[in-house]
């Protein structure tokens, strides 16, 4: 039986993330079209699909233990995912939010919201795109 080497896993994960990014781009275009057509129900369904795609990626390709990659998620989806995964799971969680480069106005909405919710238990890692959340 051949064991998967770390480098192989990292390469597979990066390929999966690239595929996720392409899928998400298509979904966000469709969501914007739904908003433009005032079809808010469809826009909500597409947002749910975006969030579930990112959740599925995180569960299938974890970067490390207690690490969540929140890229591409909606603010609400990211907040709910963090709450679900961290609830009852003590320790330090790494939450990859990014720096906000793809957020409207370059304002990192997910990062800002997580700071608001977890005030006193969350701080920025040496990598500005990652938050550290202490769960007691």
Buried (B, 14 or more C-beta within 10 A) or exposed (E): EEEEEEEEEEEEBEEBBEEBEEBBEEBBEBBEEBEEEEBEEBBBBBBEBBBEBBBEBBEEBBBEEBBBBBBBBBBBBBBBBBEEBBEEEEEEBBBBBBEBEEBEEEEBBBBBBBBEEBEEBBEEEEEEBBBBBBBE
